[in-house]
Amino acid sequence: MGPFLIIFLFSLTAGELLKKIDESRLPERYEVLTQMRNHLKDGRLITYEFRGVVDREIGSYFEILKPPREAGRKFLLRDQNLWMYAPEVGRVLRLSARDRFLGSEFSNSDLMESSYEKNYNAVSLDSIDNSYILKIEGNSPKSPYKEIILIIRKSNLVPLELKMYTMSGRLFREMVMDSIKYFEGQPYATYIKMTNVFIPENYTEVRLLSIHSRKKVPSSLFKPENLGR
């Protein structure tokens, strides 16, 4: 990063930096293949693989591919509303953005929401060594957390660490983002670990297996009534 860019970024407000992070961390429209490994305190390990299709202007669609017993389960996030199609009952159900995604340490919003700006307002910005420290606060009752502290790499604006706080102000979850790789010329964290602060034996790892941008995504994919088709 050149000195001019460093000066430019340092002159940004907290809100401008949050917007820039949203713009740089994911393409406008993309398809992704992801593996999730859920480690439970009783020693169990549950592995999932799912495909996601996102249009940041419309919503996020995820479909479980593995394990076979969960295959066909679909999720849709649109306008801060969340639905799940459960093939075992043949119904579309409403979910909360704060609920745990498939029993993992990620909330539904953590994995499906592609924009921080939709749920949070930036309230403060600091700089230390090679990182920015950005504080954001929930902007509605639907926001999954009251507050998030983001530690962001100055070199590429990819978050390094996040601390999530409950509505009562207690630290609840800690996320680490690592293994930066480039897809279509853009840097992305391909490994994410989320830990439950209250039960540290419970943690979830997510690996980004592939990602590619899409010029167009069918609008029909983001309609709740189509999830069961």
C-alpha positions as a Markdown table, in Angstrom:
| # | Residue | x | y | z |
|---|---|---|---|---|
| 1 | Met | 0.0 | 0.0 | 0.0 |
| 2 | Gly | 1.5 | 3.3 | -1.1 |
| 3 | Pro | 1.8 | 6.3 | 1.3 |
| 4 | Phe | -0.9 | 8.3 | -0.6 |
| 5 | Leu | -3.4 | 5.5 | -0.1 |
| 6 | Ile | -2.5 | 5.2 | 3.6 |
| 7 | Ile | -3.2 | 8.9 | 4.0 |
| 8 | Phe | -6.4 | 8.7 | 2.0 |
| 9 | Leu | -7.7 | 5.8 | 4.1 |
| 10 | Phe | -6.7 | 7.4 | 7.4 |
| 11 | Ser | -8.8 | 10.4 | 6.4 |
| 12 | Leu | -11.9 | 8.4 | 6.1 |
| 13 | Thr | -14.7 | 8.6 | 8.7 |
| 14 | Ala | -15.9 | 5.5 | 10.5 |
| 15 | Gly | -19.0 | 5.3 | 8.3 |
| 16 | Glu | -16.9 | 5.7 | 5.1 |
| 17 | Leu | -14.6 | 2.9 | 6.2 |
| 18 | Leu | -17.5 | 0.6 | 7.0 |
| 19 | Lys | -18.9 | 1.2 | 3.5 |
| 20 | Lys | -15.5 | 0.6 | 1.9 |
| 21 | Ile | -15.2 | -2.7 | 3.8 |
| 22 | Asp | -18.6 | -3.8 | 2.6 |
| 23 | Glu | -17.6 | -2.9 | -1.0 |
| 24 | Ser | -14.3 | -4.7 | -0.9 |
| 25 | Arg | -15.0 | -7.9 | 1.0 |
| 26 | Leu | -17.3 | -9.5 | -1.5 |
| 27 | Pro | -18.4 | -9.0 | -5.1 |
| 28 | Glu | -21.7 | -7.4 | -5.9 |
| 29 | Arg | -23.1 | -10.7 | -7.2 |
| 30 | Tyr | -21.4 | -14.0 | -6.6 |
| 31 | Glu | -21.7 | -17.7 | -6.1 |
| 32 | Val | -19.8 | -19.5 | -3.3 |
| 33 | Leu | -19.0 | -23.0 | -2.2 |
| 34 | Thr | -18.3 | -23.3 | 1.6 |
| 35 | Gln | -17.5 | -26.0 | 4.1 |
| 36 | Met | -18.5 | -25.6 | 7.8 |
| 37 | Arg | -17.2 | -27.8 | 10.6 |
| 38 | Asn | -19.0 | -27.4 | 13.9 |
| 39 | His | -17.0 | -28.5 | 17.0 |
| 40 | Leu | -19.1 | -29.3 | 20.1 |
| 41 | Lys | -17.9 | -29.5 | 23.7 |
| 42 | Asp | -19.0 | -33.2 | 23.9 |
| 43 | Gly | -16.4 | -34.0 | 21.2 |
| 44 | Arg | -18.8 | -34.3 | 18.3 |
| 45 | Leu | -17.8 | -32.9 | 14.9 |
| 46 | Ile | -20.4 | -32.1 | 12.3 |
| 47 | Thr | -19.4 | -31.1 | 8.8 |
| 48 | Tyr | -21.6 | -29.3 | 6.3 |
| 49 | Glu | -21.1 | -28.2 | 2.7 |
| 50 | Phe | -23.3 | -25.6 | 1.1 |
| 51 | Arg | -23.7 | -23.5 | -2.0 |
| 52 | Gly | -24.6 | -19.8 | -1.8 |
| 53 | Val | -25.8 | -17.3 | -4.3 |
| 54 | Val | -25.8 | -13.6 | -3.4 |
| 55 | Asp | -27.0 | -10.4 | -5.0 |
| 56 | Arg | -26.0 | -7.7 | -2.4 |
| 57 | Glu | -28.9 | -5.5 | -3.7 |
| 58 | Ile | -31.5 | -8.2 | -3.2 |
| 59 | Gly | -30.6 | -11.0 | -0.8 |
| 60 | Ser | -28.7 | -14.2 | -0.1 |
| 61 | Tyr | -29.6 | -17.8 | -0.9 |
| 62 | Phe | -28.0 | -20.9 | 0.6 |
| 63 | Glu | -28.6 | -24.6 | -0.1 |
| 64 | Ile | -27.1 | -27.5 | 2.0 |
| 65 | Leu | -25.3 | -30.0 | -0.2 |
| 66 | Lys | -23.8 | -32.3 | 2.5 |
| 67 | Pro | -24.4 | -34.3 | 4.7 |
| 68 | Pro | -27.1 | -36.3 | 2.8 |
| 69 | Arg | -29.5 | -36.1 | 5.7 |
| 70 | Glu | -29.5 | -32.3 | 5.5 |
| 71 | Ala | -29.3 | -32.0 | 1.7 |
| 72 | Gly | -32.0 | -29.9 | 0.1 |
| 73 | Arg | -32.4 | -27.6 | 3.1 |
| 74 | Lys | -32.5 | -24.0 | 1.8 |
| 75 | Phe | -32.2 | -20.6 | 3.4 |
| 76 | Leu | -33.1 | -17.2 | 2.1 |
| 77 | Leu | -32.3 | -13.8 | 3.6 |
| 78 | Arg | -34.0 | -10.7 | 2.1 |
| 79 | Asp | -34.8 | -7.3 | 3.5 |
| 80 | Gln | -33.6 | -8.5 | 7.0 |
| 81 | Asn | -36.2 | -11.3 | 6.8 |
| 82 | Leu | -35.1 | -14.9 | 6.9 |
| 83 | Trp | -36.7 | -18.1 | 5.7 |
| 84 | Met | -35.8 | -21.8 | 5.6 |
| 85 | Tyr | -37.3 | -24.6 | 3.5 |
| 86 | Ala | -37.3 | -27.8 | 5.5 |
| 87 | Pro | -37.7 | -30.7 | 3.0 |
| 88 | Glu | -38.6 | -33.2 | 5.7 |
| 89 | Val | -41.9 | -31.3 | 6.3 |
| 90 | Gly | -42.2 | -29.7 | 2.9 |
| 91 | Arg | -42.7 | -26.2 | 4.4 |
| 92 | Val | -41.0 | -22.8 | 4.4 |
| 93 | Leu | -40.4 | -21.5 | 7.9 |
| 94 | Arg | -39.5 | -18.1 | 9.2 |
| 95 | Leu | -36.3 | -17.8 | 11.2 |
| 96 | Ser | -34.6 | -15.1 | 13.4 |
| 97 | Ala | -31.3 | -13.6 | 12.2 |
| 98 | Arg | -30.0 | -14.1 | 15.7 |
| 99 | Asp | -30.6 | -17.9 | 15.7 |
| 100 | Arg | -27.7 | -20.2 | 15.3 |
| 101 | Phe | -27.0 | -21.4 | 11.8 |
| 102 | Leu | -27.4 | -25.2 | 11.8 |
| 103 | Gly | -26.5 | -25.3 | 15.5 |
| 104 | Ser | -23.1 | -23.6 | 14.8 |
| 105 | Glu | -21.6 | -20.6 | 16.6 |
| 106 | Phe | -22.5 | -18.4 | 13.7 |
| 107 | Ser | -25.8 | -16.6 | 13.8 |
| 108 | Asn | -27.9 | -16.9 | 10.6 |
| 109 | Ser | -27.0 | -13.3 | 9.8 |
| 110 | Asp | -23.3 | -13.9 | 10.4 |
| 111 | Leu | -23.2 | -16.3 | 7.5 |
| 112 | Met | -25.9 | -15.0 | 5.2 |
| 113 | Glu | -25.7 | -11.2 | 5.4 |
| 114 | Ser | -23.3 | -9.7 | 2.9 |
| 115 | Ser | -23.4 | -6.1 | 4.3 |
| 116 | Tyr | -22.6 | -4.8 | 7.7 |
| 117 | Glu | -24.3 | -1.4 | 6.8 |
| 118 | Lys | -27.7 | -3.0 | 6.7 |
| 119 | Asn | -27.6 | -3.9 | 10.4 |
| 120 | Tyr | -25.1 | -1.5 | 12.0 |
| 121 | Asn | -24.0 | 2.1 | 12.2 |
| 122 | Ala | -20.3 | 3.0 | 12.5 |
| 123 | Val | -19.7 | 4.9 | 15.7 |
| 124 | Ser | -15.9 | 5.2 | 16.1 |
| 125 | Leu | -12.6 | 4.6 | 14.3 |
| 126 | Asp | -9.1 | 4.2 | 15.7 |
| 127 | Ser | -5.8 | 3.2 | 14.2 |
| 128 | Ile | -3.0 | 1.2 | 15.7 |
| 129 | Asp | 0.1 | -0.3 | 14.0 |
| 130 | Asn | -1.1 | -2.2 | 10.9 |
| 131 | Ser | -4.8 | -2.3 | 11.8 |
| 132 | Tyr | -7.9 | -0.1 | 12.0 |
| 133 | Ile | -10.2 | -0.6 | 15.0 |
| 134 | Leu | -13.8 | 0.1 | 14.0 |
| 135 | Lys | -16.8 | 0.1 | 16.4 |
| 136 | Ile | -20.3 | -0.5 | 15.0 |
| 137 | Glu | -23.6 | -0.6 | 16.8 |
| 138 | Gly | -26.9 | -2.3 | 15.8 |
| 139 | Asn | -29.3 | 0.1 | 14.1 |
| 140 | Ser | -32.6 | -1.8 | 14.7 |
| 141 | Pro | -34.2 | -4.5 | 16.9 |
| 142 | Lys | -33.4 | -7.0 | 14.2 |
| 143 | Ser | -29.6 | -6.4 | 14.4 |
| 144 | Pro | -28.0 | -9.7 | 15.6 |
| 145 | Tyr | -25.6 | -8.0 | 18.1 |
| 146 | Lys | -25.7 | -4.8 | 20.1 |
| 147 | Glu | -22.1 | -3.9 | 19.1 |
| 148 | Ile | -19.2 | -5.3 | 17.1 |
| 149 | Ile | -15.6 | -4.3 | 17.3 |
| 150 | Leu | -13.7 | -5.0 | 14.1 |
| 151 | Ile | -9.9 | -5.1 | 13.8 |
| 152 | Ile | -9.2 | -4.5 | 10.1 |
| 153 | Arg | -6.0 | -5.0 | 8.1 |
| 154 | Lys | -4.8 | -1.7 | 6.6 |
| 155 | Ser | -3.1 | -3.5 | 3.7 |
| 156 | Asn | -6.3 | -4.8 | 2.1 |
| 157 | Leu | -9.3 | -3.9 | 4.4 |
| 158 | Val | -10.0 | -7.5 | 5.1 |
| 159 | Pro | -11.1 | -7.9 | 8.7 |
| 160 | Leu | -8.7 | -9.8 | 11.0 |
| 161 | Glu | -10.8 | -10.2 | 14.1 |
| 162 | Leu | -14.3 | -9.4 | 15.3 |
| 163 | Lys | -15.8 | -9.2 | 18.8 |
| 164 | Met | -19.6 | -9.5 | 19.1 |
| 165 | Tyr | -21.5 | -8.2 | 22.1 |
| 166 | Thr | -25.0 | -9.2 | 23.3 |
| 167 | Met | -27.9 | -6.8 | 23.8 |
| 168 | Ser | -26.9 | -6.6 | 27.5 |
| 169 | Gly | -23.4 | -5.5 | 26.5 |
| 170 | Arg | -21.5 | -8.8 | 27.2 |
| 171 | Leu | -18.9 | -10.2 | 24.9 |
| 172 | Phe | -20.5 | -13.2 | 23.3 |
| 173 | Arg | -18.5 | -14.4 | 20.3 |
| 174 | Glu | -15.1 | -13.9 | 18.8 |
| 175 | Met | -14.3 | -14.3 | 15.1 |
| 176 | Val | -10.9 | -14.7 | 13.5 |
| 177 | Met | -10.5 | -14.3 | 9.7 |
| 178 | Asp | -7.4 | -15.7 | 8.1 |
| 179 | Ser | -5.8 | -17.5 | 5.1 |
| 180 | Ile | -6.1 | -14.6 | 2.6 |
| 181 | Lys | -6.3 | -15.7 | -1.0 |
| 182 | Tyr | -7.1 | -13.9 | -4.2 |
| 183 | Phe | -10.2 | -14.7 | -6.4 |
| 184 | Glu | -10.6 | -12.8 | -9.6 |
| 185 | Gly | -7.9 | -10.3 | -8.3 |
| 186 | Gln | -9.6 | -9.6 | -5.0 |
| 187 | Pro | -8.4 | -10.6 | -1.5 |
| 188 | Tyr | -10.7 | -12.8 | 0.7 |
| 189 | Ala | -10.3 | -14.5 | 4.0 |
| 190 | Thr | -10.8 | -18.2 | 3.2 |
| 191 | Tyr | -10.8 | -19.4 | 6.8 |
| 192 | Ile | -13.1 | -18.1 | 9.5 |
| 193 | Lys | -13.3 | -19.4 | 13.1 |
| 194 | Met | -16.1 | -18.4 | 15.4 |
| 195 | Thr | -15.8 | -19.1 | 19.2 |
| 196 | Asn | -18.4 | -18.9 | 21.9 |
| 197 | Val | -16.8 | -16.9 | 24.7 |
| 198 | Phe | -19.0 | -18.5 | 27.4 |
| 199 | Ile | -18.3 | -22.1 | 26.1 |
| 200 | Pro | -14.9 | -21.9 | 24.4 |
| 201 | Glu | -15.0 | -25.7 | 23.7 |
| 202 | Asn | -17.8 | -24.8 | 21.2 |
| 203 | Tyr | -16.4 | -23.3 | 18.0 |
| 204 | Thr | -17.1 | -23.4 | 14.3 |
| 205 | Glu | -14.7 | -23.3 | 11.3 |
| 206 | Val | -15.7 | -22.1 | 7.9 |
| 207 | Arg | -13.6 | -22.6 | 4.8 |
| 208 | Leu | -14.3 | -20.8 | 1.5 |
| 209 | Leu | -13.7 | -23.5 | -1.1 |
| 210 | Ser | -14.5 | -21.4 | -4.2 |
| 211 | Ile | -16.0 | -18.1 | -5.1 |
| 212 | His | -16.8 | -16.4 | -8.4 |
| 213 | Ser | -18.7 | -13.3 | -9.5 |
| 214 | Arg | -21.9 | -13.5 | -11.5 |
| 215 | Lys | -23.1 | -10.9 | -13.9 |
| 216 | Lys | -26.7 | -11.7 | -13.2 |
| 217 | Val | -28.7 | -13.7 | -10.7 |
| 218 | Pro | -32.4 | -14.7 | -11.4 |
| 219 | Ser | -34.7 | -12.7 | -9.2 |
| 220 | Ser | -36.9 | -15.8 | -8.8 |
| 221 | Leu | -34.1 | -17.3 | -6.6 |
| 222 | Phe | -34.9 | -14.7 | -3.9 |
| 223 | Lys | -38.6 | -15.4 | -3.5 |
| 224 | Pro | -39.6 | -17.3 | -0.4 |
| 225 | Glu | -42.5 | -19.1 | -2.2 |
| 226 | Asn | -39.9 | -20.6 | -4.6 |
| 227 | Leu | -37.7 | -22.2 | -1.9 |
| 228 | Gly | -39.7 | -25.5 | -2.0 |
| 229 | Arg | -39.5 | -25.9 | -5.8 |
